[in-house]
Amino acid sequence: MAKRLNVSRVPVREAFRSLAALGLADVTPNRGATVMGASSPADLLTVLHARARLEPWAMSIAAIRRTGDDLASIADQIRLGRAASRSGDVLGAIHAHAHLLEAFAQAVHDRAAEAALRPLYSLTGAIVTRTFRAVEVDGWDGHERVLDALRASDESRAAGLVTDHLEAMIAVVVSL
């Protein structure tokens, strides 16, 4: 790839690492990297259904344990993601969404919950890629409502809003 692009291997390696962090590539040390093919709707639904079982519980915990820094980090990623979506910057929106999910996971402040969420979140880049045009700014509004519930320390509302958001995403994927 580096030869083909006439660049050193470092930027190519970093690009693949960035794609892997977004769930869009698979990097195997000393073996190479491959960009993930388009996931089937069934694969995407499996990830969303798993998140729909785990994430409401996790966000109810986050509503109690979150810190001011957690809330600021979540708000920053929503702002960045919304701006990227409005400008049509799909990669910027995927990047902001990946960081948003990481901020949500950190806000739980529970190692077991974070360990369960992160693998699901790493697979979410493919969902954002496939659903970007269908949800664009509306998805960020859903995240904003969850943030408001976390700010209010409202456990049940945070859980309910995450459920609503994921059910909306499931409906979008079903329609693909």
Contacts in CASP RR format, 6 or more apart in sequence:
PFRMAT RR
TARGET T0000
AUTHOR 0000-0000-0000
METHOD contacts of the structure
MODEL  1
MAKRLNVSRVPVREAFRSLAALGLADVTPNRGATVMGASSPADLLTVLHA
RARLEPWAMSIAAIRRTGDDLASIADQIRLGRAASRSGDVLGAIHAHAHL
LEAFAQAVHDRAAEAALRPLYSLTGAIVTRTFRAVEVDGWDGHERVLDAL
RASDESRAAGLVTDHLEAMIAVVVSL
1 12 0 8 1.000
2 8 0 8 1.000
2 9 0 8 1.000
2 11 0 8 1.000
2 12 0 8 1.000
5 12 0 8 1.000
13 33 0 8 1.000
16 25 0 8 1.000
16 27 0 8 1.000
16 32 0 8 1.000
16 33 0 8 1.000
17 27 0 8 1.000
18 95 0 8 1.000
19 25 0 8 1.000
19 33 0 8 1.000
19 35 0 8 1.000
20 26 0 8 1.000
20 27 0 8 1.000
20 33 0 8 1.000
21 98 0 8 1.000
21 122 0 8 1.000
22 94 0 8 1.000
22 95 0 8 1.000
22 98 0 8 1.000
22 125 0 8 1.000
23 36 0 8 1.000
23 98 0 8 1.000
23 122 0 8 1.000
23 123 0 8 1.000
23 124 0 8 1.000
23 125 0 8 1.000
23 126 0 8 1.000
24 35 0 8 1.000
24 36 0 8 1.000
24 94 0 8 1.000
24 125 0 8 1.000
24 126 0 8 1.000
24 129 0 8 1.000
25 33 0 8 1.000
25 34 0 8 1.000
25 35 0 8 1.000
25 36 0 8 1.000
26 33 0 8 1.000
26 34 0 8 1.000
26 36 0 8 1.000
27 33 0 8 1.000
36 126 0 8 1.000
38 126 0 8 1.000
38 130 0 8 1.000
39 123 0 8 1.000
39 126 0 8 1.000
39 127 0 8 1.000
39 130 0 8 1.000
41 173 0 8 1.000
41 174 0 8 1.000
41 176 0 8 1.000
43 126 0 8 1.000
44 126 0 8 1.000
44 127 0 8 1.000
44 130 0 8 1.000
44 173 0 8 1.000
44 176 0 8 1.000
45 170 0 8 1.000
45 173 0 8 1.000
45 174 0 8 1.000
47 120 0 8 1.000
47 123 0 8 1.000
47 124 0 8 1.000
47 127 0 8 1.000
48 127 0 8 1.000
48 166 0 8 1.000
48 169 0 8 1.000
48 170 0 8 1.000
48 173 0 8 1.000
49 170 0 8 1.000
50 120 0 8 1.000
51 117 0 8 1.000
51 120 0 8 1.000
51 124 0 8 1.000
51 166 0 8 1.000
52 163 0 8 1.000
52 166 0 8 1.000
52 167 0 8 1.000
52 170 0 8 1.000
54 113 0 8 1.000
54 116 0 8 1.000
54 117 0 8 1.000
54 120 0 8 1.000
55 104 0 8 1.000
55 117 0 8 1.000
55 162 0 8 1.000
55 166 0 8 1.000
56 158 0 8 1.000
56 159 0 8 1.000
56 160 0 8 1.000
56 162 0 8 1.000
56 163 0 8 1.000
57 113 0 8 1.000
57 159 0 8 1.000
58 104 0 8 1.000
58 105 0 8 1.000
58 108 0 8 1.000
58 110 0 8 1.000
58 113 0 8 1.000
58 116 0 8 1.000
58 117 0 8 1.000
59 104 0 8 1.000
59 108 0 8 1.000
59 146 0 8 1.000
59 149 0 8 1.000
59 150 0 8 1.000
59 158 0 8 1.000
59 159 0 8 1.000
59 161 0 8 1.000
59 162 0 8 1.000
60 155 0 8 1.000
60 156 0 8 1.000
60 158 0 8 1.000
60 159 0 8 1.000
61 108 0 8 1.000
61 109 0 8 1.000
61 110 0 8 1.000
61 113 0 8 1.000
61 155 0 8 1.000
62 70 0 8 1.000
62 104 0 8 1.000
62 107 0 8 1.000
62 108 0 8 1.000
62 109 0 8 1.000
62 150 0 8 1.000
62 158 0 8 1.000
63 149 0 8 1.000
63 150 0 8 1.000
63 152 0 8 1.000
63 153 0 8 1.000
63 154 0 8 1.000
63 155 0 8 1.000
63 157 0 8 1.000
63 158 0 8 1.000
64 153 0 8 1.000
64 155 0 8 1.000
65 107 0 8 1.000
65 108 0 8 1.000
65 109 0 8 1.000
65 110 0 8 1.000
66 107 0 8 1.000
66 109 0 8 1.000
66 150 0 8 1.000
67 107 0 8 1.000
67 109 0 8 1.000
70 103 0 8 1.000
70 106 0 8 1.000
70 107 0 8 1.000
70 150 0 8 1.000
71 107 0 8 1.000
71 147 0 8 1.000
71 150 0 8 1.000
71 151 0 8 1.000
73 103 0 8 1.000
73 106 0 8 1.000
74 100 0 8 1.000
74 103 0 8 1.000
74 104 0 8 1.000
74 107 0 8 1.000
74 143 0 8 1.000
74 147 0 8 1.000
74 150 0 8 1.000
75 147 0 8 1.000
77 96 0 8 1.000
77 97 0 8 1.000
77 99 0 8 1.000
77 100 0 8 1.000
77 103 0 8 1.000
78 96 0 8 1.000
78 100 0 8 1.000
78 140 0 8 1.000
78 143 0 8 1.000
78 144 0 8 1.000
78 147 0 8 1.000
80 92 0 8 1.000
80 96 0 8 1.000
80 99 0 8 1.000
81 92 0 8 1.000
81 93 0 8 1.000
81 96 0 8 1.000
81 97 0 8 1.000
81 100 0 8 1.000
81 140 0 8 1.000
82 137 0 8 1.000
82 140 0 8 1.000
84 90 0 8 1.000
84 91 0 8 1.000
84 92 0 8 1.000
84 93 0 8 1.000
84 95 0 8 1.000
84 96 0 8 1.000
85 93 0 8 1.000
85 132 0 8 1.000
85 136 0 8 1.000
85 137 0 8 1.000
85 140 0 8 1.000
86 136 0 8 1.000
86 137 0 8 1.000
88 136 0 8 1.000
90 129 0 8 1.000
90 132 0 8 1.000
93 128 0 8 1.000
93 132 0 8 1.000
93 136 0 8 1.000
94 125 0 8 1.000
94 128 0 8 1.000
94 129 0 8 1.000
94 132 0 8 1.000
97 124 0 8 1.000
97 125 0 8 1.000
97 128 0 8 1.000
98 121 0 8 1.000
98 124 0 8 1.000
98 125 0 8 1.000
100 143 0 8 1.000
101 117 0 8 1.000
101 121 0 8 1.000
101 124 0 8 1.000
102 118 0 8 1.000
102 121 0 8 1.000
104 117 0 8 1.000
104 146 0 8 1.000
105 113 0 8 1.000
105 114 0 8 1.000
105 117 0 8 1.000
105 118 0 8 1.000
105 121 0 8 1.000
106 114 0 8 1.000
107 150 0 8 1.000
108 114 0 8 1.000
108 117 0 8 1.000
127 169 0 8 1.000
127 173 0 8 1.000
130 173 0 8 1.000
130 176 0 8 1.000
131 169 0 8 1.000
131 172 0 8 1.000
131 173 0 8 1.000
131 176 0 8 1.000
134 172 0 8 1.000
134 175 0 8 1.000
135 168 0 8 1.000
135 169 0 8 1.000
135 172 0 8 1.000
138 168 0 8 1.000
139 165 0 8 1.000
139 168 0 8 1.000
142 161 0 8 1.000
142 164 0 8 1.000
142 165 0 8 1.000
143 165 0 8 1.000
145 161 0 8 1.000
145 165 0 8 1.000
146 158 0 8 1.000
146 161 0 8 1.000
146 162 0 8 1.000
146 165 0 8 1.000
149 157 0 8 1.000
149 158 0 8 1.000
149 161 0 8 1.000
150 158 0 8 1.000
END
